[in-house]
Amino acid sequence: MSKNEVYTNVSTSRGKVLYRGYDAKTGIRFQRRVNHPARLWIESDVETGWKSLDGTSLTTKAFSTISEAKKWKKQYTDVSNLNIYGNSNFEYQWIYDNFPGDVEWDMKNILIANIDIEVDSNEGFPEPID
């Protein structure tokens, strides 16, 4: 990834990060599919510098892929004495790791679309409280 890249959309699919963006110098748009190592956190008896919101010491559980992290989390979700911490929306980890600080974007390079669908309403539209 170039330091000139600016992302406009990030999602995950099939264990990969899909992202769209543009080159800040040329304005050329691109889309990429990349691997990303994922992280979750578990409780630790050792002080690591990582803490939960309630002050519990945590240690990083690193995975080589998003799929591996999701599989591990699913496997251990019902284990009663294992608390799993961290955001499993891994696209946010990818953004944090690849775009630290503020993203300097240019509105002329961002595409915005709106889709308005028309539907039959032979019997009228429902009231909002319905």
VMD Tcl script that draws the C-alpha trace (Angstrom):
set ca {
  {0.00 0.00 0.00}
  {1.22 3.44 -0.91}
  {1.26 6.26 1.62}
  {-0.65 8.30 -0.99}
  {-3.67 6.00 -0.82}
  {-6.92 7.22 0.70}
  {-9.68 4.72 1.45}
  {-13.32 5.44 0.62}
  {-14.88 2.10 1.61}
  {-13.69 -0.88 3.65}
  {-15.44 -4.20 4.23}
  {-14.55 -7.84 4.79}
  {-15.53 -10.89 2.77}
  {-14.30 -14.48 2.92}
  {-11.60 -13.58 5.42}
  {-10.09 -10.75 3.40}
  {-10.31 -6.98 3.60}
  {-11.89 -5.38 0.54}
  {-11.18 -1.72 0.14}
  {-11.72 1.00 -2.38}
  {-10.00 4.30 -2.54}
  {-7.97 6.64 -4.66}
  {-4.39 7.82 -4.99}
  {-4.17 11.29 -3.43}
  {-1.58 12.50 -5.95}
  {-3.15 11.22 -9.18}
  {-6.82 10.85 -8.23}
  {-6.83 7.37 -9.80}
  {-9.40 5.09 -8.16}
  {-8.62 1.51 -7.17}
  {-10.07 -1.49 -5.39}
  {-8.05 -4.13 -3.57}
  {-8.51 -7.43 -1.74}
  {-5.85 -7.99 0.93}
  {-5.05 -10.36 3.77}
  {-4.91 -8.86 7.23}
  {-3.72 -10.42 10.48}
  {-6.45 -10.07 13.10}
  {-6.29 -9.60 16.86}
  {-8.51 -10.34 19.81}
  {-7.70 -10.09 23.51}
  {-8.08 -12.48 26.43}
  {-7.59 -12.04 30.17}
  {-4.04 -12.28 31.48}
  {-2.42 -12.76 34.89}
  {0.59 -10.84 33.61}
  {0.63 -7.05 33.17}
  {0.88 -6.40 29.42}
  {-0.18 -2.78 29.13}
  {-3.54 -3.77 27.62}
  {-6.62 -3.29 29.81}
  {-10.34 -3.90 29.40}
  {-12.82 -1.12 30.10}
  {-13.18 -2.43 33.65}
  {-9.38 -2.52 34.21}
  {-8.79 -6.26 33.68}
  {-5.29 -7.04 32.31}
  {-5.41 -8.44 28.80}
  {-3.03 -10.14 26.42}
  {-3.22 -10.08 22.64}
  {-4.32 -13.22 20.81}
  {-2.92 -12.78 17.30}
  {-4.14 -14.60 14.19}
  {-2.63 -14.77 10.73}
  {-6.01 -14.21 9.04}
  {-9.46 -12.84 9.77}
  {-10.96 -16.25 9.02}
  {-8.73 -17.85 11.65}
  {-9.81 -15.26 14.25}
  {-13.51 -15.73 13.48}
  {-13.19 -19.51 13.65}
  {-11.33 -19.32 16.99}
  {-13.88 -16.88 18.46}
  {-16.78 -19.10 17.40}
  {-15.05 -22.17 18.86}
  {-14.46 -20.52 22.27}
  {-17.51 -18.24 22.61}
  {-19.38 -20.66 24.90}
  {-16.41 -21.44 27.18}
  {-17.57 -20.11 30.53}
  {-14.20 -19.13 32.02}
  {-12.81 -17.48 28.85}
  {-13.76 -13.86 28.18}
  {-12.92 -12.67 24.68}
  {-12.35 -8.95 24.17}
  {-11.98 -6.80 21.09}
  {-14.02 -5.65 18.14}
  {-14.64 -8.49 15.71}
  {-15.47 -6.05 12.93}
  {-11.95 -6.51 11.64}
  {-12.19 -3.80 9.00}
  {-11.77 -1.29 11.85}
  {-8.50 -2.96 12.88}
  {-7.33 -2.75 9.29}
  {-8.17 0.97 9.09}
  {-6.41 1.61 12.42}
  {-3.30 -0.29 11.30}
  {-3.08 1.22 7.81}
  {-4.37 4.77 8.24}
  {-3.15 6.12 11.58}
  {-4.16 9.66 12.39}
  {-6.36 11.83 10.23}
  {-7.10 10.88 6.62}
  {-6.65 13.83 4.27}
  {-9.37 13.30 1.67}
  {-10.55 15.39 -1.26}
  {-14.30 15.55 -1.94}
  {-13.77 15.69 -5.72}
  {-12.34 12.15 -5.60}
  {-15.25 10.64 -3.66}
  {-18.22 9.17 -5.50}
  {-21.59 9.44 -3.78}
  {-24.72 7.72 -5.06}
  {-28.32 7.67 -3.97}
  {-30.84 5.07 -5.07}
  {-34.54 5.86 -4.74}
  {-36.77 2.88 -5.44}
  {-40.38 3.29 -6.48}
  {-42.91 0.74 -5.25}
  {-46.63 0.21 -5.78}
  {-48.80 1.66 -3.08}
  {-52.29 0.81 -4.26}
  {-53.58 0.83 -0.68}
  {-51.61 3.88 0.45}
  {-48.55 4.15 2.63}
  {-48.57 3.06 6.27}
  {-48.35 5.61 9.04}
  {-44.85 5.87 10.62}
  {-46.14 4.60 13.99}
  {-47.45 1.41 12.30}
}
mol new
graphics top color blue
foreach p $ca { graphics top sphere $p radius 0.5 }
foreach p [lrange $ca 0 end-1] q [lrange $ca 1 end] { graphics top cylinder $p $q radius 0.2 }
display resetview
